[in-house]
């Protein structure tokens, strides 16, 4: 059995997509029966998981360097697998130089890159540290800038698709109708969004795509008045024509997100930079069979199997027309279109076993 130490700055219950991914990966590796798993994090109160050891350090500043190295050495893993980026790393440098330091101490190090390199100045040490890189986006090399492709020309990069941590809703038809009625609060239709509220998510676009006469917006995200972008969205919620027609739930447990998605008439994810199959948010919606309007820089079409309308990024009119045409349309959720977490765990085990021995 292989000993795998996953390293992440964020972990549930802290709200972070990469943290959720890491928790699902840890559980799937444990369930595979092929790995003994521990998680090293700076999260002050990580959620315990049966059969997974939680190892904490007091943050990621450079003064915690020896704490991190001692924690890794104390558990003595066969593989140290670090996740980048995570919200919990904040602006600290330690996580970004830790792979190189661990390699110098002869640990076998794997990195998962959830965004396209170089991920800013802090991403450069990751490019210089030897070791396998796992990516969750297809055509990853082609997506990098030319100098980064040159720098990583000899790097082993393994593509392993990701999966959503949002399960399929277990509501009955009657329960779903009851939830829809409660969510709509007198409006005809429910249009939902879920995830983080950042400018690169395009949340403000929903107010131009949805119809305030017909729809109630349900925003499953955290919005704070002291954040400039959040305040922009909150101002739209409070002003005509949307005042009284928006529900803000804050962050919810995965099962509740699944239920609201399944009870919605449509979900809109208007990513300004375009999305794709690597977005676990898309997986979460298609798992419910509900109609999804989203964006893509490479495809502008309707996917009947996934019940997804892809529009050009920024094409508000196109998204509005798509929503008007198919709102309320549902399909039987497709099966075997996405990787399962069991398949993801198996792919990781194969990648670990192909690593060179310690020297």
N, C-alpha and C positions, 0 to 999 in steps of 0.2 A: 504494500500500500504506500502511495506517494504522499509525503507531507507537504501541504501547500499553505503558505502564509499569504493571504490577501491583504494588501495595504490600501487604505482609502482614507481620505480626509473626512468623509461624511458617511453616516450609516443611519438607518432607521432607528428611532423615529424622526431624526433630522430630515427635513425636506430637501432632497437632492436626487435627481434622476440617476446619476452615477452611483450614489449610495444605494438606491433601490436595486439597481443592476447588480451591484456587488453582493448584496444580501441574497438575491435570487441565485447568483452564481455559487455562493458559498453553500446554500442549501442543496442545490442540484449536484454539486461535487460530492457533498456528504452522502446524499441519497444514492449516488452511483455505486457506492461501496468500494470505490477504487482510490479514494483519497481521504486522508485525515486533514481536517481544515481548521485553521485559526484565522482570525481577522485582527490586524493591527490598525488602530484608528486613534485619532485625537479627539473624536466625539466624546463629550463628557459623560453621556449616559446612553451607550449603544444598547439596542434592544437585544436581549439574550435570545439565542437560538439553540435548541437542544442539539447536542453533539458537536457544537462549534465553539471553540475557545475564543473568548474575547480578550484582547491584549490592548491596554490603553497607555498612551503617553500624554503628557501635558502640553499638547499643542505642537506646532510645526515650525517654530522659530529656530534659527541656527543654533541657539544655545541648547536645544534639545537633541542635537546631533548624537551625542554619546548615549542618550536615553534610547533613541531609536535603534542604534547599532546594537546596544546591549539587549534590547527586546528581541531583535531578530536572532542574534546569536544564542540567546537563552532558549528559544524554541527550536533552533537548529533545523530549519525546513530544508526539504529537497529543492523547493522552488519558492522564490519570493515573487509574487505577482502583484504589481502596482497598477493602480487605476489613475488615468489622467484625462481631463482635469476633474477636480471635485470642488464643490463650494467650500468644504471644510479646510482645504489647504490655504484659503484666503489669498493673501499676497506674499506669503512666506516662500523662501527659497529652498528650504531643506528638502521638501518632497522631490523637487526637480533635480537636485544633485545627488539624492540618495541612491538611485540606481547605479551611478558611476562608483560611488563609495562602496556599495555592496559588491559590485563586480570586482573591485580591487581587493576585497576581502574574500574573494573566491566563492561567493554565492552565485547560484544560477538565478538570473533575474529575467522576468518577463514583464513587459509593459503592455497595457491596453490603452490605445489612443482612441478616445471617443469623439475627438474633433480632428480636423485636418491640420497636419503639421504646417508651420512650426508652432502654432498656438502662442504666438508672441515671443518675447525675448526669453522667457523662462523655459520655453520648449527646446531651446538650443542644446542644453546639457543632455536632454533625452535623446537627441539625435547622435550625440557623441558617445553615449554609453552603449557598449556592446550588448547583444542579447536580442532575443526574438521580440518582435512587436506584433501584438494582436490588434486588428482593427475591426470595426463593426460596420464599415461602409464599403460597398463594392467599388472597384476601380479607384482604389485609394491613391496609388502612385500617380495616376493620371490627374488626380485632383490637386496635387501639390504644386507649388510654384517650382519653376525649373531648377533653381539653385538647390532647393530642398530635395528634389528628385536626384540630383547629382550627388548630394551629400549622403543620401540613403541608398545609393545604387546597389551596394552590396549587403544591405540589411535584409535579414529574413523577416518578411511581413506576411502574416497569416490572417486571412479574412475568415472570421467566424460571425455569422449574423447574430443579432441580438433578438430578444423577445420581450414582450410586455410583462410587467409585474401586475397588471390589471387583469383579473380573471374574467371569465364569462359570467354574466349575471345569472343567478338561479331563480329569479322571480318568475312566478306563474303569469300567464296572460292577464288574469284578473288583478294580481298584485301590481303588474306593470301599468295597467290602465288607471288604477287608483293612484299610483305615484305620479303618473302624467298629469292627472287632474289636479293634484296638490301642487305640483311644480308650476303648472300653467297659471294658476291664480286668476282665472277669468279670461286669459288670452287663449287664442285658438291653438297655437303651436309653441313648442319648446325647442329653442336652439341653444346648444351648449358649447362651452369651451372648458378645457381642463389643462392643467399644467402650470408652469411658472409664468409670471407676468413680467416679461422683459421686452425691450424694444424689438429684439430679433424674433419675437414670437408674433408680433403684429396684432395684439389683442384689440387695440383701438379700432381695427378694421371691421370688427364684428358689428359695430354700431352703424356702419354704412352698408353692410351686406344684408343684415336682417331687416325685417319690416316691423316697425314699432306698432302698427295697427294690428298686425296678426300675431307677432311673436312675443314671447317672454325669453329674455336672455338669462341663462344660468351660467355664471362664471365660477367654476370650481378652481379657485386660485386665491392666494393671499394678497390683499391690497391694503397698503398703508399710506396715510395722508402725508407722512414725512418723506416719501419717495416721489421724486418729480414725475416719473413715468406713471406710477400708480395713481398719483393725483390727477393726471390727465384723464385716465380711465374713470376714476371716481367722479370727476366733473361731468363727464358724458352721462354717467348713470343718474346724476342728480338734476340734469337739465332736460327740458323738452327736446325732442319728443319721447325720451326714454325714461324720464323720471317716473318711478313707481312701476316700472316694467322690467327691472333687472334684479335678479337674486344673486348675491355673492355668498358663497358657502364657506369660503376659506378652504384650506386643505382638508381632505377627507380620507378615511381609510380606503384601500383599494376596492374592497367589496362594495362600499357605498358609491364610489365613482362608477363602478361597473353598472350598478342599478340605475343611476341617473342617466348614464349614456344609453342604456337599453330602453329607458322610458322617454328619451328625447325623440323629436321628429327629425332632427338633423344635428350634426356636429360641424362646426366650422373651425378649421385650423389654418389661418391665413399667413403662413410663414413668409416673411418678406424675401428671404433668401431661397425659398423653395425647399420642399421636403422630399422624402423618398422612402424606400422600403426600410432604410436604417432607422427611421423614426418609430420608436416603440409606441408613440401616441397613435399612429395609424393602425398598428396591430391591435391596440386596445379597442378602437372603434369598430374595426371590421369583425372582431370577435363577437360583437353584439349584433351585427347585421344591420346597423342603423346607417342612414345615408350620411356620407362625409363629403364636405367641400374643403379642398386643400389646394396647395400650390406645388408646382414643379417647374424647374428651369429646363427640363428635358422632355416633358410629356404634357400634352394638353389634350385630354381625352376622358371618356367615361369608362371606368373599369367595372363592368357589370358583375363580375365575380365578387369583388370586394365592395361593391356599391359605393365607389369613390369617384367623384368628379375632380379631375386635376385641371387647374387653371394656371395661367401665367402669374408669376409673382407680381403683385400690385394691380392686377386686373380686377378691380372692384366691381365693375359692371358685369364682367363675366361670372364672377362668383355670385353676384346677386341673381342673375338670370338662372344660373344652375340651381341655386337654392329654391327659387320660385317654381322651377320646373319639377323638382323631385322631392321637395320637402314631404316628410311622412312616409317616403318609400323605404321599405325594409326588405331584406332578403334573408334567406337561410344562411347563417354564418358559414363561410367556407371552411373546409377542413384540409389539413395537410398543406396549407399555403405558406406557413411560417415555421421556422425552427421551433421545436419545443425546448424547454430547459434541459430535458434529459439529453437531447441531441447536442445542445450547446456544451453540456458537461463532458460528453464523450469527445467532442472535438477539442476541448481544452486538454483533456487527459492525453490525447494523441500528441498535441503540441508539446506538452510537458515531457513526454517520453522521448521525443525527438531532440530534446536539448542535449548539447554535448556534456560529458561528465565534467565534474569539478576538476580543476588542475592545480 
